[in-house]
């Protein structure tokens, strides 16, 4: 009896010891996870701060990783003039990320048997030139060869007006232009194809493009702060668009006309709504696993149906960005890791994708580098002399490059002159500005100067 009691007591002690060990192990793992999560947060914040320091991040970041939202934070100004900071509920234009919504509606309509990806667009727009050769799949994958509407000067001039543009008028900006190449033979990113997809959605659903997206995507996913006409949006969380913003300078820009950007770039949203979008895609709430797999299979040049698809660190990265004057977006998914990175800015930033990929590298334990502010390089007087001269732009205005006491200045016509700083030979920048100035000298050809600012790029030849 005594032996039985001793065995029982020892058994109880062993159970108690095991319970204590399990509890301690669980507490240790929880502590380590908390520490690791805190380190990840700090690392992500450091990366974003580095981009903010060079005036390339002004907005909201939300990162979901392995069943948790591990990071959500906002930076910079929602409205610099009124001193309103960006916040996690801030509303941003997402520009070309809109294309993924347009494509998703098309994929849904295909699942419902209302269209086939191989359907020619003449089935929906009978009088479209060569419409019997261009398929819906060509439009989705940017392989149609259709003329890019942003190349049309009249279209571009209307972008900054609030004037409503009829659908048939919008088609007229590119419909009758010759194809850039034979359908299906090349990849060339074009907004025009997605404008046509919007028309097809309207024909098949009997709804406006906006209401079709609401019905099929926004309402089921409870994306209640996502919409279409940013010009008319009344919200205390609406961000002011800036072409450039720093501690000392803020350059506002105009909102683009949503009736022109349409299914190619008109949607606005929040980071939290786009998180709901990610969950809807990840859990196949809108289309099936098979349909989403097809949509995220690259066709040509790594582009599927409304998504870029890359192989990064041996993993499938599904992503899309958007960039218009005053707004930039980045949305990336690594499905097998349950990782989603959402970055929204109310500035024009060509560095946002780089910032997103840097965060991705940090989370996956890969090496990365942080951006550094541009530094001036000293060039010899004989080198500086080769840039001096007058250069004619296509609009007949003249760019003057002046040398004053060993310093170069740039002057547009009779505007005030501004000092140019050499980043390296043949490449210059302006202090506290987003402008990059490059010179190209080729034997037997005219000297050329290229001036890039935000999304704008101008080229001038030496007179």
N, C-alpha and C positions, 0 to 999 in steps of 0.2 A: 504494500500500500504506500509505504514511504517512497519507494522507487518510482511508483506511478505519480505521486505528488511532485517529486523532484523533476521528473520528466516533463510534467505539465507546466511546472514553474519555469523550467528552462525554455520550454516551447513558447511560453508567453513572453519571456524576456527576449527570445530570438525574434518573435513577431514585433515586439515593441522596438527592438533595435533596427529591424528592417524598415519599419514605418518611419522611424526617425531618419534613417539613411535616405529613404525615398523622398521624404519631405525636404531634407537638406539638399539633395540633388536637384529637386524641382526648384527650390529657392535659389540655388546657385545658377541653374540654367536661366531662370527668370531674370536674375541679376545680370548675368552675362548678356542676355538678349537686350535688356534695358540699356546696358553700357554700350553694346554694339550699335543699337538704334540711336543712342545719343551721339555716338561718333559719326554715324552716317549722316545724321541731321547737320552736325557741325561741318562735315566735309562738303555736303551739298550747299550749305549756306556760304561757305568760303568760295566755292566755285562761282556761285551767282554774284557774290560781292565783287569778285574779280572782274566779271563782265560789266557789272554796274559801275565799277571804277573807271572803265574806259567808255562809259556812256552808251553801252550796248545792251543793257537790261534795265527795263523800267516797266514792271508789271507783276504778275502773279505766277507762282510755281506750285504745282501739286504733283506729288510722286506717290504712286501706289506700288508696293512691293511685297509679294508673298503674303497675301490676304490682309494687308494693313495699309492704310494711308500713313506713310512714314514721314511725310513732309508737306506742309502747306504754309506758304508765307508770301507776303506781298512787299514790293519795293518801289520806291520813287513816288511820282506824283500822278494821281488821277486827274487833277486839275492844278497845275503849277501856279496859275494866276490867283486862284482862290485858296491856295495852300491846303488842298484836300489830298491826302495821301491815298495811294492805291490800297485796296483792301481785298480780302479773299472773296467778297461778293461783287467786286468790280466787273463791269460788263465791257467786253472787248470785241472788236470786229475780228473774225477768224480768217477772213480772206479765202485763199484757195483750199483751206481745209474743208470748205463747203463742198468741194468736189466729191469727197468721200460720202457725204450725205446723199448727193444726187445719184452717185453710183449705187449706193445701198438700196435706194428706192427702185432703181432699175432691176437690181438683183432680186428684190422682193417680187416685182411684177413678173419676172421670169419664173420664179417659183410658183406663182399663181397661174402660170400658163398663158399670161396675157401678151407675152412676147418671147422671141428667141434671140439670143445674142448674135446669131447669124442673120437675123432679119436685115434686109437693106432698108436704108432710111426712106427710100421712095415709098415704102409701104405706109409711112406715116406723114411724109411731106412729099406728095406726088411730083411736084414741079422742081424739086431740088436738083441742080445740075449734077450729073453722074451719080445720082442718089441710088441707082440700082447696083452700083459697085461698092458704095460705102456702107458698111454694116454698123450696127449698134456696138459691136465689139471694137471696131476701129475707133469709134468715138470715145468709148470708155478707156481705151489704152493709148490714146494720143497717137494713133497710127493711121489716121484718115487722110493726112496730107492737106487738110483744109487750112486755108489762109488764117493766120492769127489776127483776130479782130483788133488787138492793141496796136497793130501796125497802121491801122486806118486813122489818119489825123483828125478827121471829123468826129469819129467815135471818141478818140482820146480827149478832144476839146469839150465834149459833152459830159465827161466823167465828173466834172466839178460843178455841174448844174443840178438843181433839184427838179428839173423838168422830167416828167414821166415819158418814157419812150415805149411806143407800141412794139409788140413782138415782131411783126413783119418788117418794121423799120430797123429793128436790131439785126435781123437776118441780112438786110440789104448792105450792111457794112462789110460783109465778107462772102455772101452767097455766090456772087458772080465773079469772084476772083479765081484765077486758075489754081489748080492744086499744086502744092509744093513738091509732091512726089506721088507715085502710084499708091493707092490705098493698101495698107498692110505690109509695105516694104521697109518703112523706116519709122523711128520714133521722133516726134517733134511736139513738145508740150504746147498745147493750144487751148485757150479758153473757149474758142468758137464751138468746138465739139460738145462741150458741156452745156452751152447755151441751147444747142439743138436737142440734147438729151432732156433738158427742162421742158421743151415744147412737146416732146414725145410723152413725157410723164403726164402733161396736161391733157393730151388727146386720149390717153388710155384710162385715166382716172376720172375725167370729167371735172377735175378740181383745178384750181390754180396751183402752180408749183409749190407755193408757200403752204397752202392747206394740205396738199398731198404729203409734204414732209412732216407737217404737224401730225396728221392722222397716222402715218406709218411709223414714224420714229419718235418725234418729240413727246407726244402725249403718252404712248406706252412706257417710255423711259422716264417720265416725269421731269423732262427738261423744261421747266417752267419759266426760266429766265433767258431762253434762247428765242431769237426771232430773226427778222429779215430786213426791215427798213430802219437802218441806224439813224438816218437823218431825222426821222419823226419820233424816235424813241424818247420817252420821258421817264427818266429814272435817276434817282439820286446817286446811283452807282455807275452811271454812264461815264466812260473815260473820254477825255479830250485827246484827239489824235495829234501827235507831234512828229515832225520830220526829224527833229533833233532836240535833245534835251540834256542839259548839264546843270551844274550848280550855278552857273553864271548866265546861261543862255537857254531860252526855250523858244523853239520855232514851231508854231502851230501849223497844221495843214488842214485842207478841206476834206470832208467825208465824201467818198466816191458815191456816185449815183447808183443805188441798189437796183433800179430797173435795167441798168446796163450790165452790172456785174452779175446779177441774177444767179442762176444755178452754178456758175463758175466761181462765185466769190462773195455773195451778199450776206451770209449768215453772221450774226453776232451771238456771243454766248459768254458763259462764265466757266471758271476752272471746275467748279463743283458740278455744273451741268455736263461738262465734257467727261468728268469722271463717271457720271451715270451712263454716258454714251459708251465708254470703255466697258463697263459692266454688261451693258446690253449686247455688245459685240462678243465679249469673252464668253458669256453664258448663252449665246445664240438665241436671244430674246426676239430678234427681228427676223433673221434668216437662219436656216439650218447650218449645222457644222459643215456639211458638204458644200453648200452654196458659198459660205464664207471662205472655205478653203480654195474654191475656184476663184473667188474675187481677189484673193491674196496670193495667187500664183502668177509670177511675172510672165508677161507676154513678150515685149521687146524692151531692152534697156532697163530692165528691173522694175517695170511698171505694170500693175495689174488693173483691176477695176476700181479706180479711184484711190489707189494706194501705191506708194513706192515700197518695194520689197528688197531688202538687203540681207546679206550674210555677214553678220558682225560677230567676231569672236566665236565663230562656228554655230551661231544661233540665228534664227529667223527673226529679223527686225522688220516690223510693219509700221510704216510711218507716212506722215504727210505734213507739210508746213503751209503757211500762207504769208504773203507779204504784199501789202498795198501801202500807199502813202499813209503813214501815221499808225499802222498796226501790223504786227507780226505774230504768227502763231506757230507752235510746234507740238505735234502729238505723235508719240511713239509707243509701240507695244512690243514686248517680248512675250508672246503667249505662254511658252513653256516655262517661263519663270514667274508668271503672273506679275509682270512689271509694266507699268505705264507711266510715262513722263508727259506732263502737260505744262507747257510754258506759253503764257499770253502776255504780249507787250502792247502798249499804246504808243510805240515809237517805231520808226522804220529801222530795222536792224538786220543786216545780213549775217550777223554772228549768232543768231538764236539757235539755229540747227547745230552749230558747233558747240554751243553751251549745253544743249540737250545731249549730244553725243559724249561730251566730257562727263556729265553726270552719270550717264550710262556706264562709262568706263570705270568711274569711281565705285559704283554699286557692284560691279562685277569683278572688282579687284584687278583691273587692268591699268597699265601706266597711262598717264595723261599729263598735259602741260597746261598751265594757266596763261591767259592772255596778258600781255604787258603793254603799258602805254607807249605810244610811238615816241621815238627819240630822234632828235635832229642829228644828222651826220654832216660833218664839215667837208665841203667840196672845194677844190682849188679854183682860183679865179679864172684860169683858162677853161675849166670845165663849165663854169657858170655862163661864160660868154656864149657857148654854143646854143643855149636855150633862148637867148634874147632875140626878140623880133615880134612881128605882128602875124596873127593867125586868124584866118577867116572861117567863121561858122556858116552852116548851111542857110541860116536866116539872114545872112549878110552882115551880122554884127561882127565886131573884131575883138579878139583877145590880144592884149598887149602884155608881153613879158619884158620887164624892165630890170636893169641892174643898177643899183644905187649903192655905191661904196661897198661892193662885195656882198650885197644882199639882193635876192631876187624878189620881185613883186609881180602880182598878176592884177590886171585891170580889164574889166569888160566894158568896151567902149569908153564912156566918160565916167563910169562909176568910180567910187573911191578905190584906190589901189590897196591890196592886201599882201602882206609878206608871206612868201612861200618858204617852207622849211623842208630841207632834203631828208627823206627817209633813207634813201640810197640813190646812187646815180640813176638819173632818168625818172625817179619817182619822188613826188613831193606831197606835202600835206599842209593844211592850214591849222593854226592854233585854235583850239576849242571849236572845231567845225568837223563836219562829216565829209569834207571834200577831199578827193584824191586826184592828183594831177600827174599824168604820165606822158612822157615824150617817146616817140618812136622815130628813129633815124635809120633809113635804109638807103643804101647806095643806089642811085639811079631813080629814086622816088622822092616825092615831096616829103619834107619833115611834117610830122603830125603830132598834135597835142590832144590827149583825151582827158576830159574832165568828168569825174563820176561823183555824184552827190545823191545819197539815198538810192532810189530806183532810177534816177535820171543819169543818162550818159550822153555826152556831147563830144563830137570830134571836129577839130579844126585843122586846116592845112596852112602851112606857112606861106605868106604872101611874097 
